[in-house]
């Protein structure tokens, strides 16, 4: 019977900090031609934000140009592209 192989490896590299790992990741992404950006979006978990969205959505059908806007949206959209 053969002796079990030692499957553990000694890590010859020094452990990197989270900051070093993130810096390396950002460097790799930049090397691919990407750049970091930050997006701020409404927090839909906030009841005040949801109430404001609902208020604004309720006003949309009362817009004086609602019919023209809907006609324009129907003319430019491609329903086949929604699959």
HTML snippet that shows the backbone in 3Dmol.js (N, CA, C, O; Angstrom):
<script src="https://3Dmol.org/build/3Dmol-min.js"></script>
<div id="view" style="width:600px;height:400px;position:relative"></div>
<script>
const pdb = `
ATOM      1  N   UNK A   1       0.842  -1.177   0.000  1.00  0.00           N
ATOM      2  CA  UNK A   1       0.000   0.000   0.000  1.00  0.00           C
ATOM      3  C   UNK A   1       0.886   1.239   0.000  1.00  0.00           C
ATOM      4  O   UNK A   1       1.808   1.365   0.806  1.00  0.00           O
ATOM      5  N   UNK A   2       0.585   2.153  -0.927  1.00  0.00           N
ATOM      6  CA  UNK A   2       1.405   3.351  -1.072  1.00  0.00           C
ATOM      7  C   UNK A   2       1.049   4.364   0.009  1.00  0.00           C
ATOM      8  O   UNK A   2      -0.089   4.428   0.472  1.00  0.00           O
ATOM      9  N   UNK A   3       2.016   5.129   0.388  1.00  0.00           N
ATOM     10  CA  UNK A   3       1.793   6.171   1.398  1.00  0.00           C
ATOM     11  C   UNK A   3       0.932   7.282   0.788  1.00  0.00           C
ATOM     12  O   UNK A   3       1.085   7.600  -0.391  1.00  0.00           O
ATOM     13  N   UNK A   4       0.040   7.868   1.568  1.00  0.00           N
ATOM     14  CA  UNK A   4      -0.789   8.949   1.023  1.00  0.00           C
ATOM     15  C   UNK A   4       0.067  10.144   0.632  1.00  0.00           C
ATOM     16  O   UNK A   4       1.042  10.494   1.296  1.00  0.00           O
ATOM     17  N   UNK A   5      -0.339  10.748  -0.468  1.00  0.00           N
ATOM     18  CA  UNK A   5       0.388  11.918  -0.952  1.00  0.00           C
ATOM     19  C   UNK A   5       0.034  13.121  -0.096  1.00  0.00           C
ATOM     20  O   UNK A   5      -1.092  13.257   0.384  1.00  0.00           O
ATOM     21  N   UNK A   6       0.992  13.964   0.080  1.00  0.00           N
ATOM     22  CA  UNK A   6       0.767  15.198   0.821  1.00  0.00           C
ATOM     23  C   UNK A   6       0.107  16.194  -0.123  1.00  0.00           C
ATOM     24  O   UNK A   6       0.754  16.723  -1.027  1.00  0.00           O
ATOM     25  N   UNK A   7      -1.175  16.448   0.085  1.00  0.00           N
ATOM     26  CA  UNK A   7      -1.906  17.325  -0.835  1.00  0.00           C
ATOM     27  C   UNK A   7      -1.837  18.785  -0.424  1.00  0.00           C
ATOM     28  O   UNK A   7      -2.234  19.664  -1.188  1.00  0.00           O
ATOM     29  N   UNK A   8      -1.339  19.049   0.768  1.00  0.00           N
ATOM     30  CA  UNK A   8      -1.244  20.455   1.171  1.00  0.00           C
ATOM     31  C   UNK A   8      -0.021  21.084   0.523  1.00  0.00           C
ATOM     32  O   UNK A   8       1.038  20.464   0.419  1.00  0.00           O
ATOM     33  N   UNK A   9      -0.187  22.294   0.102  1.00  0.00           N
ATOM     34  CA  UNK A   9       0.921  23.015  -0.530  1.00  0.00           C
ATOM     35  C   UNK A   9       1.371  24.123   0.412  1.00  0.00           C
ATOM     36  O   UNK A   9       0.574  24.755   1.106  1.00  0.00           O
ATOM     37  N   UNK A  10       2.643  24.322   0.403  1.00  0.00           N
ATOM     38  CA  UNK A  10       3.141  25.487   1.124  1.00  0.00           C
ATOM     39  C   UNK A  10       2.979  26.683   0.204  1.00  0.00           C
ATOM     40  O   UNK A  10       3.385  26.657  -0.958  1.00  0.00           O
ATOM     41  N   UNK A  11       2.385  27.718   0.742  1.00  0.00           N
ATOM     42  CA  UNK A  11       2.210  28.933  -0.043  1.00  0.00           C
ATOM     43  C   UNK A  11       3.523  29.691  -0.034  1.00  0.00           C
ATOM     44  O   UNK A  11       3.946  30.215   0.997  1.00  0.00           O
ATOM     45  N   UNK A  12       4.161  29.744  -1.192  1.00  0.00           N
ATOM     46  CA  UNK A  12       5.450  30.417  -1.268  1.00  0.00           C
ATOM     47  C   UNK A  12       5.290  31.920  -1.398  1.00  0.00           C
ATOM     48  O   UNK A  12       6.244  32.668  -1.187  1.00  0.00           O
ATOM     49  N   UNK A  13       4.081  32.371  -1.748  1.00  0.00           N
ATOM     50  CA  UNK A  13       3.841  33.802  -1.855  1.00  0.00           C
ATOM     51  C   UNK A  13       3.371  34.335  -0.518  1.00  0.00           C
ATOM     52  O   UNK A  13       2.683  33.645   0.234  1.00  0.00           O
ATOM     53  N   UNK A  14       3.743  35.556  -0.232  1.00  0.00           N
ATOM     54  CA  UNK A  14       3.293  36.196   0.988  1.00  0.00           C
ATOM     55  C   UNK A  14       1.816  36.569   0.824  1.00  0.00           C
ATOM     56  O   UNK A  14       1.408  37.052  -0.232  1.00  0.00           O
ATOM     57  N   UNK A  15       1.038  36.350   1.847  1.00  0.00           N
ATOM     58  CA  UNK A  15      -0.386  36.672   1.788  1.00  0.00           C
ATOM     59  C   UNK A  15      -0.562  38.165   1.512  1.00  0.00           C
ATOM     60  O   UNK A  15       0.125  39.014   2.081  1.00  0.00           O
ATOM     61  N   UNK A  16      -1.511  38.451   0.615  1.00  0.00           N
ATOM     62  CA  UNK A  16      -1.762  39.839   0.265  1.00  0.00           C
ATOM     63  C   UNK A  16      -2.945  40.375   1.059  1.00  0.00           C
ATOM     64  O   UNK A  16      -3.857  39.628   1.413  1.00  0.00           O
ATOM     65  N   UNK A  17      -2.923  41.648   1.330  1.00  0.00           N
ATOM     66  CA  UNK A  17      -4.029  42.281   2.050  1.00  0.00           C
ATOM     67  C   UNK A  17      -5.198  42.466   1.084  1.00  0.00           C
ATOM     68  O   UNK A  17      -5.000  42.432  -0.131  1.00  0.00           O
ATOM     69  N   UNK A  18      -6.399  42.659   1.596  1.00  0.00           N
ATOM     70  CA  UNK A  18      -7.538  42.943   0.711  1.00  0.00           C
ATOM     71  C   UNK A  18      -7.285  44.155  -0.193  1.00  0.00           C
ATOM     72  O   UNK A  18      -7.700  44.166  -1.352  1.00  0.00           O
ATOM     73  N   UNK A  19      -6.619  45.152   0.330  1.00  0.00           N
ATOM     74  CA  UNK A  19      -6.321  46.342  -0.482  1.00  0.00           C
ATOM     75  C   UNK A  19      -5.394  45.991  -1.643  1.00  0.00           C
ATOM     76  O   UNK A  19      -5.565  46.496  -2.753  1.00  0.00           O
ATOM     77  N   UNK A  20      -4.412  45.126  -1.386  1.00  0.00           N
ATOM     78  CA  UNK A  20      -3.490  44.716  -2.450  1.00  0.00           C
ATOM     79  C   UNK A  20      -4.215  43.878  -3.503  1.00  0.00           C
ATOM     80  O   UNK A  20      -3.981  44.043  -4.700  1.00  0.00           O
ATOM     81  N   UNK A  21      -5.092  42.982  -3.057  1.00  0.00           N
ATOM     82  CA  UNK A  21      -5.850  42.175  -4.015  1.00  0.00           C
ATOM     83  C   UNK A  21      -6.749  43.050  -4.871  1.00  0.00           C
ATOM     84  O   UNK A  21      -6.846  42.839  -6.080  1.00  0.00           O
ATOM     85  N   UNK A  22      -7.415  44.040  -4.257  1.00  0.00           N
ATOM     86  CA  UNK A  22      -8.295  44.924  -5.018  1.00  0.00           C
ATOM     87  C   UNK A  22      -7.489  45.784  -5.992  1.00  0.00           C
ATOM     88  O   UNK A  22      -7.917  46.007  -7.124  1.00  0.00           O
ATOM     89  N   UNK A  23      -6.345  46.260  -5.561  1.00  0.00           N
ATOM     90  CA  UNK A  23      -5.499  47.058  -6.456  1.00  0.00           C
ATOM     91  C   UNK A  23      -5.059  46.225  -7.657  1.00  0.00           C
ATOM     92  O   UNK A  23      -5.035  46.720  -8.784  1.00  0.00           O
ATOM     93  N   UNK A  24      -4.712  44.957  -7.414  1.00  0.00           N
ATOM     94  CA  UNK A  24      -4.306  44.086  -8.517  1.00  0.00           C
ATOM     95  C   UNK A  24      -5.479  43.835  -9.464  1.00  0.00           C
ATOM     96  O   UNK A  24      -5.311  43.830 -10.684  1.00  0.00           O
ATOM     97  N   UNK A  25      -6.668  43.627  -8.894  1.00  0.00           N
ATOM     98  CA  UNK A  25      -7.854  43.410  -9.740  1.00  0.00           C
ATOM     99  C   UNK A  25      -8.135  44.638 -10.597  1.00  0.00           C
ATOM    100  O   UNK A  25      -8.402  44.518 -11.792  1.00  0.00           O
ATOM    101  N   UNK A  26      -8.074  45.809  -9.990  1.00  0.00           N
ATOM    102  CA  UNK A  26      -8.310  47.050 -10.754  1.00  0.00           C
ATOM    103  C   UNK A  26      -7.262  47.229 -11.840  1.00  0.00           C
ATOM    104  O   UNK A  26      -7.580  47.677 -12.942  1.00  0.00           O
ATOM    105  N   UNK A  27      -6.030  46.886 -11.545  1.00  0.00           N
ATOM    106  CA  UNK A  27      -4.967  46.994 -12.557  1.00  0.00           C
ATOM    107  C   UNK A  27      -5.258  46.058 -13.725  1.00  0.00           C
ATOM    108  O   UNK A  27      -5.086  46.442 -14.881  1.00  0.00           O
ATOM    109  N   UNK A  28      -5.703  44.819 -13.432  1.00  0.00           N
ATOM    110  CA  UNK A  28      -6.026  43.883 -14.520  1.00  0.00           C
ATOM    111  C   UNK A  28      -7.179  44.411 -15.371  1.00  0.00           C
ATOM    112  O   UNK A  28      -7.147  44.320 -16.598  1.00  0.00           O
ATOM    113  N   UNK A  29      -8.191  44.962 -14.712  1.00  0.00           N
ATOM    114  CA  UNK A  29      -9.332  45.497 -15.466  1.00  0.00           C
ATOM    115  C   UNK A  29      -8.924  46.698 -16.316  1.00  0.00           C
ATOM    116  O   UNK A  29      -9.362  46.830 -17.459  1.00  0.00           O
ATOM    117  N   UNK A  30      -8.088  47.568 -15.762  1.00  0.00           N
ATOM    118  CA  UNK A  30      -7.612  48.722 -16.550  1.00  0.00           C
ATOM    119  C   UNK A  30      -6.782  48.254 -17.749  1.00  0.00           C
ATOM    120  O   UNK A  30      -6.837  48.852 -18.824  1.00  0.00           O
ATOM    121  N   UNK A  31      -6.017  47.186 -17.553  1.00  0.00           N
ATOM    122  CA  UNK A  31      -5.213  46.641 -18.651  1.00  0.00           C
ATOM    123  C   UNK A  31      -6.102  46.102 -19.766  1.00  0.00           C
ATOM    124  O   UNK A  31      -5.671  46.015 -20.916  1.00  0.00           O
ATOM    125  N   UNK A  32      -7.342  45.742 -19.433  1.00  0.00           N
ATOM    126  CA  UNK A  32      -8.305  45.275 -20.428  1.00  0.00           C
ATOM    127  C   UNK A  32      -9.049  46.438 -21.084  1.00  0.00           C
ATOM    128  O   UNK A  32      -9.933  46.221 -21.913  1.00  0.00           O
ATOM    129  N   UNK A  33      -8.697  47.661 -20.719  1.00  0.00           N
ATOM    130  CA  UNK A  33      -9.327  48.831 -21.317  1.00  0.00           C
ATOM    131  C   UNK A  33     -10.580  49.286 -20.582  1.00  0.00           C
ATOM    132  O   UNK A  33     -11.361  50.069 -21.121  1.00  0.00           O
ATOM    133  N   UNK A  34     -10.780  48.812 -19.371  1.00  0.00           N
ATOM    134  CA  UNK A  34     -11.960  49.203 -18.600  1.00  0.00           C
ATOM    135  C   UNK A  34     -11.586  50.291 -17.600  1.00  0.00           C
ATOM    136  O   UNK A  34     -10.414  50.471 -17.267  1.00  0.00           O
ATOM    137  N   UNK A  35     -12.585  51.002 -17.133  1.00  0.00           N
ATOM    138  CA  UNK A  35     -12.338  52.006 -16.104  1.00  0.00           C
ATOM    139  C   UNK A  35     -13.455  51.932 -15.071  1.00  0.00           C
ATOM    140  O   UNK A  35     -14.590  51.590 -15.404  1.00  0.00           O
ATOM    141  N   UNK A  36     -13.139  52.250 -13.828  1.00  0.00           N
ATOM    142  CA  UNK A  36     -14.162  52.161 -12.790  1.00  0.00           C
ATOM    143  C   UNK A  36     -15.103  53.358 -12.829  1.00  0.00           C
ATOM    144  O   UNK A  36     -14.683  54.492 -13.062  1.00  0.00           O
ATOM    145  N   UNK A  37     -16.367  53.086 -12.600  1.00  0.00           N
ATOM    146  CA  UNK A  37     -17.349  54.150 -12.436  1.00  0.00           C
ATOM    147  C   UNK A  37     -18.266  53.754 -11.284  1.00  0.00           C
ATOM    148  O   UNK A  37     -18.310  52.589 -10.890  1.00  0.00           O
ATOM    149  N   UNK A  38     -18.989  54.716 -10.755  1.00  0.00           N
ATOM    150  CA  UNK A  38     -19.894  54.441  -9.654  1.00  0.00           C
ATOM    151  C   UNK A  38     -21.293  54.863 -10.060  1.00  0.00           C
ATOM    152  O   UNK A  38     -21.490  55.954 -10.596  1.00  0.00           O
ATOM    153  N   UNK A  39     -22.259  54.002  -9.806  1.00  0.00           N
ATOM    154  CA  UNK A  39     -23.655  54.289 -10.130  1.00  0.00           C
ATOM    155  C   UNK A  39     -24.427  54.522  -8.832  1.00  0.00           C
ATOM    156  O   UNK A  39     -24.299  53.756  -7.877  1.00  0.00           O
ATOM    157  N   UNK A  40     -25.211  55.564  -8.807  1.00  0.00           N
ATOM    158  CA  UNK A  40     -26.105  55.818  -7.695  1.00  0.00           C
ATOM    159  C   UNK A  40     -27.518  55.643  -8.215  1.00  0.00           C
ATOM    160  O   UNK A  40     -27.918  56.298  -9.178  1.00  0.00           O
ATOM    161  N   UNK A  41     -28.264  54.773  -7.588  1.00  0.00           N
ATOM    162  CA  UNK A  41     -29.625  54.474  -8.017  1.00  0.00           C
ATOM    163  C   UNK A  41     -30.580  54.657  -6.840  1.00  0.00           C
ATOM    164  O   UNK A  41     -30.156  54.600  -5.686  1.00  0.00           O
ATOM    165  N   UNK A  42     -31.860  54.874  -7.121  1.00  0.00           N
ATOM    166  CA  UNK A  42     -32.813  55.011  -6.020  1.00  0.00           C
ATOM    167  C   UNK A  42     -32.852  53.743  -5.163  1.00  0.00           C
ATOM    168  O   UNK A  42     -32.812  52.627  -5.680  1.00  0.00           O
ATOM    169  N   UNK A  43     -32.931  53.933  -3.864  1.00  0.00           N
ATOM    170  CA  UNK A  43     -33.013  52.811  -2.932  1.00  0.00           C
ATOM    171  C   UNK A  43     -34.474  52.394  -2.813  1.00  0.00           C
ATOM    172  O   UNK A  43     -35.252  53.028  -2.100  1.00  0.00           O
ATOM    173  N   UNK A  44     -34.837  51.334  -3.510  1.00  0.00           N
ATOM    174  CA  UNK A  44     -36.234  50.899  -3.554  1.00  0.00           C
ATOM    175  C   UNK A  44     -36.688  50.254  -2.248  1.00  0.00           C
ATOM    176  O   UNK A  44     -37.851  49.874  -2.120  1.00  0.00           O
ATOM    177  N   UNK A  45     -35.796  50.127  -1.291  1.00  0.00           N
ATOM    178  CA  UNK A  45     -36.187  49.632   0.029  1.00  0.00           C
ATOM    179  C   UNK A  45     -36.709  50.762   0.906  1.00  0.00           C
ATOM    180  O   UNK A  45     -37.296  50.514   1.959  1.00  0.00           O
ATOM    181  N   UNK A  46     -36.497  51.999   0.476  1.00  0.00           N
ATOM    182  CA  UNK A  46     -36.903  53.166   1.247  1.00  0.00           C
ATOM    183  C   UNK A  46     -38.362  53.505   0.929  1.00  0.00           C
ATOM    184  O   UNK A  46     -38.683  53.787  -0.225  1.00  0.00           O
ATOM    185  N   UNK A  47     -39.254  53.484   1.928  1.00  0.00           N
ATOM    186  CA  UNK A  47     -40.669  53.758   1.662  1.00  0.00           C
ATOM    187  C   UNK A  47     -40.919  55.156   1.088  1.00  0.00           C
ATOM    188  O   UNK A  47     -41.841  55.336   0.293  1.00  0.00           O
ATOM    189  N   UNK A  48     -40.112  56.143   1.477  1.00  0.00           N
ATOM    190  CA  UNK A  48     -40.290  57.493   0.919  1.00  0.00           C
ATOM    191  C   UNK A  48     -39.964  57.524  -0.567  1.00  0.00           C
ATOM    192  O   UNK A  48     -40.639  58.209  -1.336  1.00  0.00           O
ATOM    193  N   UNK A  49     -38.939  56.791  -0.977  1.00  0.00           N
ATOM    194  CA  UNK A  49     -38.571  56.733  -2.397  1.00  0.00           C
ATOM    195  C   UNK A  49     -39.681  56.046  -3.185  1.00  0.00           C
ATOM    196  O   UNK A  49     -40.078  56.520  -4.249  1.00  0.00           O
ATOM    197  N   UNK A  50     -40.179  54.933  -2.661  1.00  0.00           N
ATOM    198  CA  UNK A  50     -41.267  54.225  -3.346  1.00  0.00           C
ATOM    199  C   UNK A  50     -42.503  55.111  -3.481  1.00  0.00           C
ATOM    200  O   UNK A  50     -43.155  55.111  -4.525  1.00  0.00           O
ATOM    201  N   UNK A  51     -42.822  55.857  -2.441  1.00  0.00           N
ATOM    202  CA  UNK A  51     -43.981  56.751  -2.495  1.00  0.00           C
ATOM    203  C   UNK A  51     -43.783  57.828  -3.567  1.00  0.00           C
ATOM    204  O   UNK A  51     -44.720  58.158  -4.295  1.00  0.00           O
ATOM    205  N   UNK A  52     -42.585  58.369  -3.664  1.00  0.00           N
ATOM    206  CA  UNK A  52     -42.315  59.387  -4.682  1.00  0.00           C
ATOM    207  C   UNK A  52     -42.397  58.800  -6.087  1.00  0.00           C
ATOM    208  O   UNK A  52     -42.929  59.442  -6.992  1.00  0.00           O
ATOM    209  N   UNK A  53     -41.883  57.603  -6.278  1.00  0.00           N
ATOM    210  CA  UNK A  53     -41.960  56.951  -7.589  1.00  0.00           C
ATOM    211  C   UNK A  53     -43.419  56.716  -7.969  1.00  0.00           C
ATOM    212  O   UNK A  53     -43.817  56.955  -9.109  1.00  0.00           O
ATOM    213  N   UNK A  54     -44.207  56.248  -7.014  1.00  0.00           N
ATOM    214  CA  UNK A  54     -45.635  56.020  -7.285  1.00  0.00           C
ATOM    215  C   UNK A  54     -46.358  57.326  -7.598  1.00  0.00           C
ATOM    216  O   UNK A  54     -47.211  57.377  -8.485  1.00  0.00           O
ATOM    217  N   UNK A  55     -46.010  58.383  -6.863  1.00  0.00           N
ATOM    218  CA  UNK A  55     -46.628  59.694  -7.118  1.00  0.00           C
ATOM    219  C   UNK A  55     -46.319  60.178  -8.527  1.00  0.00           C
ATOM    220  O   UNK A  55     -47.208  60.638  -9.244  1.00  0.00           O
ATOM    221  N   UNK A  56     -45.051  60.071  -8.921  1.00  0.00           N
ATOM    222  CA  UNK A  56     -44.658  60.517 -10.255  1.00  0.00           C
ATOM    223  C   UNK A  56     -45.280  59.640 -11.342  1.00  0.00           C
ATOM    224  O   UNK A  56     -45.687  60.140 -12.390  1.00  0.00           O
ATOM    225  N   UNK A  57     -45.352  58.343 -11.091  1.00  0.00           N
ATOM    226  CA  UNK A  57     -45.948  57.435 -12.083  1.00  0.00           C
ATOM    227  C   UNK A  57     -47.438  57.736 -12.263  1.00  0.00           C
ATOM    228  O   UNK A  57     -47.962  57.627 -13.372  1.00  0.00           O
ATOM    229  N   UNK A  58     -48.120  58.114 -11.184  1.00  0.00           N
ATOM    230  CA  UNK A  58     -49.541  58.440 -11.280  1.00  0.00           C
ATOM    231  C   UNK A  58     -49.770  59.710 -12.094  1.00  0.00           C
ATOM    232  O   UNK A  58     -50.841  59.880 -12.677  1.00  0.00           O
ATOM    233  N   UNK A  59     -48.792  60.598 -12.144  1.00  0.00           N
ATOM    234  CA  UNK A  59     -48.925  61.846 -12.907  1.00  0.00           C
ATOM    235  C   UNK A  59     -48.698  61.642 -14.401  1.00  0.00           C
ATOM    236  O   UNK A  59     -49.173  62.447 -15.202  1.00  0.00           O
ATOM    237  N   UNK A  60     -47.990  60.595 -14.796  1.00  0.00           N
ATOM    238  CA  UNK A  60     -47.638  60.409 -16.205  1.00  0.00           C
ATOM    239  C   UNK A  60     -48.842  60.397 -17.142  1.00  0.00           C
ATOM    240  O   UNK A  60     -48.803  61.079 -18.167  1.00  0.00           O
ATOM    241  N   UNK A  61     -49.907  59.658 -16.842  1.00  0.00           N
ATOM    242  CA  UNK A  61     -51.032  59.640 -17.791  1.00  0.00           C
ATOM    243  C   UNK A  61     -51.736  61.005 -17.921  1.00  0.00           C
ATOM    244  O   UNK A  61     -52.471  61.233 -18.882  1.00  0.00           O
ATOM    245  N   UNK A  62     -51.513  61.895 -16.969  1.00  0.00           N
ATOM    246  CA  UNK A  62     -52.163  63.212 -17.019  1.00  0.00           C
ATOM    247  C   UNK A  62     -51.323  64.252 -17.763  1.00  0.00           C
ATOM    248  O   UNK A  62     -51.724  65.410 -17.876  1.00  0.00           O
ATOM    249  N   UNK A  63     -50.167  63.841 -18.265  1.00  0.00           N
ATOM    250  CA  UNK A  63     -49.311  64.773 -19.003  1.00  0.00           C
ATOM    251  C   UNK A  63     -50.038  65.205 -20.278  1.00  0.00           C
ATOM    252  O   UNK A  63     -50.644  64.371 -20.950  1.00  0.00           O
ATOM    253  N   UNK A  64     -49.987  66.490 -20.621  1.00  0.00           N
ATOM    254  CA  UNK A  64     -50.726  66.964 -21.802  1.00  0.00           C
ATOM    255  C   UNK A  64     -50.286  66.310 -23.114  1.00  0.00           C
ATOM    256  O   UNK A  64     -51.074  66.241 -24.057  1.00  0.00           O
ATOM    257  N   UNK A  65     -49.081  65.844 -23.186  1.00  0.00           N
ATOM    258  CA  UNK A  65     -48.594  65.227 -24.421  1.00  0.00           C
ATOM    259  C   UNK A  65     -48.477  63.708 -24.283  1.00  0.00           C
ATOM    260  O   UNK A  65     -47.712  63.081 -25.016  1.00  0.00           O
ATOM    261  N   UNK A  66     -49.220  63.116 -23.361  1.00  0.00           N
ATOM    262  CA  UNK A  66     -49.114  61.678 -23.097  1.00  0.00           C
ATOM    263  C   UNK A  66     -49.383  60.845 -24.347  1.00  0.00           C
ATOM    264  O   UNK A  66     -48.641  59.905 -24.634  1.00  0.00           O
ATOM    265  N   UNK A  67     -50.415  61.170 -25.079  1.00  0.00           N
ATOM    266  CA  UNK A  67     -50.757  60.390 -26.275  1.00  0.00           C
ATOM    267  C   UNK A  67     -49.642  60.467 -27.320  1.00  0.00           C
ATOM    268  O   UNK A  67     -49.291  59.455 -27.928  1.00  0.00           O
ATOM    269  N   UNK A  68     -49.091  61.654 -27.530  1.00  0.00           N
ATOM    270  CA  UNK A  68     -48.011  61.815 -28.509  1.00  0.00           C
ATOM    271  C   UNK A  68     -46.764  61.054 -28.076  1.00  0.00           C
ATOM    272  O   UNK A  68     -46.083  60.446 -28.902  1.00  0.00           O
ATOM    273  N   UNK A  69     -46.465  61.089 -26.777  1.00  0.00           N
ATOM    274  CA  UNK A  69     -45.295  60.370 -26.272  1.00  0.00           C
ATOM    275  C   UNK A  69     -45.489  58.869 -26.447  1.00  0.00           C
ATOM    276  O   UNK A  69     -44.568  58.169 -26.868  1.00  0.00           O
ATOM    277  N   UNK A  70     -46.677  58.372 -26.126  1.00  0.00           N
ATOM    278  CA  UNK A  70     -46.953  56.944 -26.299  1.00  0.00           C
ATOM    279  C   UNK A  70     -46.870  56.525 -27.761  1.00  0.00           C
ATOM    280  O   UNK A  70     -46.351  55.454 -28.073  1.00  0.00           O
ATOM    281  N   UNK A  71     -47.380  57.366 -28.658  1.00  0.00           N
ATOM    282  CA  UNK A  71     -47.281  57.069 -30.090  1.00  0.00           C
ATOM    283  C   UNK A  71     -45.827  56.995 -30.531  1.00  0.00           C
ATOM    284  O   UNK A  71     -45.446  56.103 -31.289  1.00  0.00           O
ATOM    285  N   UNK A  72     -45.013  57.936 -30.053  1.00  0.00           N
ATOM    286  CA  UNK A  72     -43.594  57.952 -30.400  1.00  0.00           C
ATOM    287  C   UNK A  72     -42.898  56.691 -29.864  1.00  0.00           C
ATOM    288  O   UNK A  72     -42.123  56.057 -30.579  1.00  0.00           O
ATOM    289  N   UNK A  73     -43.176  56.334 -28.612  1.00  0.00           N
ATOM    290  CA  UNK A  73     -42.568  55.129 -28.036  1.00  0.00           C
ATOM    291  C   UNK A  73     -42.958  53.877 -28.819  1.00  0.00           C
ATOM    292  O   UNK A  73     -42.122  53.008 -29.066  1.00  0.00           O
ATOM    293  N   UNK A  74     -44.228  53.790 -29.206  1.00  0.00           N
ATOM    294  CA  UNK A  74     -44.671  52.638 -30.003  1.00  0.00           C
ATOM    295  C   UNK A  74     -43.968  52.594 -31.352  1.00  0.00           C
ATOM    296  O   UNK A  74     -43.668  51.518 -31.868  1.00  0.00           O
ATOM    297  N   UNK A  75     -43.705  53.776 -31.924  1.00  0.00           N
ATOM    298  CA  UNK A  75     -43.077  53.829 -33.247  1.00  0.00           C
ATOM    299  C   UNK A  75     -41.605  53.423 -33.204  1.00  0.00           C
ATOM    300  O   UNK A  75     -41.105  52.833 -34.161  1.00  0.00           O
ATOM    301  N   UNK A  76     -40.904  53.728 -32.110  1.00  0.00           N
ATOM    302  CA  UNK A  76     -39.464  53.466 -32.083  1.00  0.00           C
ATOM    303  C   UNK A  76     -39.085  52.137 -31.447  1.00  0.00           C
ATOM    304  O   UNK A  76     -37.970  51.657 -31.648  1.00  0.00           O
ATOM    305  N   UNK A  77     -39.981  51.539 -30.693  1.00  0.00           N
ATOM    306  CA  UNK A  77     -39.598  50.300 -30.002  1.00  0.00           C
ATOM    307  C   UNK A  77     -39.628  49.117 -30.952  1.00  0.00           C
ATOM    308  O   UNK A  77     -40.371  49.095 -31.933  1.00  0.00           O
ATOM    309  N   UNK A  78     -38.813  48.150 -30.637  1.00  0.00           N
ATOM    310  CA  UNK A  78     -38.744  46.925 -31.430  1.00  0.00           C
ATOM    311  C   UNK A  78     -39.125  45.758 -30.517  1.00  0.00           C
ATOM    312  O   UNK A  78     -38.294  45.275 -29.748  1.00  0.00           O
ATOM    313  N   UNK A  79     -40.378  45.305 -30.598  1.00  0.00           N
ATOM    314  CA  UNK A  79     -40.796  44.233 -29.675  1.00  0.00           C
ATOM    315  C   UNK A  79     -40.014  42.935 -29.870  1.00  0.00           C
ATOM    316  O   UNK A  79     -39.942  42.125 -28.945  1.00  0.00           O
ATOM    317  N   UNK A  80     -39.435  42.718 -31.035  1.00  0.00           N
ATOM    318  CA  UNK A  80     -38.647  41.510 -31.264  1.00  0.00           C
ATOM    319  C   UNK A  80     -37.334  41.539 -30.500  1.00  0.00           C
ATOM    320  O   UNK A  80     -36.716  40.497 -30.283  1.00  0.00           O
ATOM    321  N   UNK A  81     -36.905  42.729 -30.090  1.00  0.00           N
ATOM    322  CA  UNK A  81     -35.653  42.879 -29.376  1.00  0.00           C
ATOM    323  C   UNK A  81     -35.790  42.602 -27.885  1.00  0.00           C
ATOM    324  O   UNK A  81     -34.801  42.673 -27.156  1.00  0.00           O
ATOM    325  N   UNK A  82     -36.991  42.288 -27.419  1.00  0.00           N
ATOM    326  CA  UNK A  82     -37.253  42.073 -25.999  1.00  0.00           C
ATOM    327  C   UNK A  82     -37.191  40.612 -25.609  1.00  0.00           C
ATOM    328  O   UNK A  82     -37.635  40.256 -24.518  1.00  0.00           O
ATOM    329  N   UNK A  83     -36.669  39.773 -26.444  1.00  0.00           N
ATOM    330  CA  UNK A  83     -36.661  38.343 -26.113  1.00  0.00           C
ATOM    331  C   UNK A  83     -35.450  37.981 -25.284  1.00  0.00           C
ATOM    332  O   UNK A  83     -35.280  36.819 -24.914  1.00  0.00           O
TER     333      UNK A  83
END
`;
const viewer = $3Dmol.createViewer("view");
viewer.addModel(pdb, "pdb");
viewer.setStyle({}, {cartoon: {color: "spectrum"}});
viewer.zoomTo();
viewer.render();
</script>
